[in-house]
């Protein structure tokens, strides 16, 4: 029979035996707040909202096509935000943070509803362009 050698004890978190670690040393490190995906989606949402705003304010022959294109872009951005929320909810649930997973799932669901509404509005605007 093969026996394994005993495993060494875990080192003390503070490095010194018998000394409790301070609260910041125990806390889990939060992820970065500004990720490339978040920055890209924020810029895309701002630009698409600007295109929709321009389409609402300008009164000429290009108003309806610009408004329709902006609404499609808003729908696509919200669909991407919904996918990002689903991905974040799944990864937080896998890590074991149920509260954060639920928050991301709710935010992703709201983004999916907004995406469906924006794309539906864009389809209606497209149908009115042809008439």
Buried (B, 14 or more C-beta within 10 A) or exposed (E): EEEEEEEEEEEEEEEEEEEEEEEEEEEEEEEEEEEEEEEEBEEBBEBBBEBBEBBEEEEEEEBEEBBBBBBBBBBBBBBBBBBBBBEBBBBBBEEEBEEBBEBBBEBBBBBBEBBBBBBEBBBEBBEEEEE
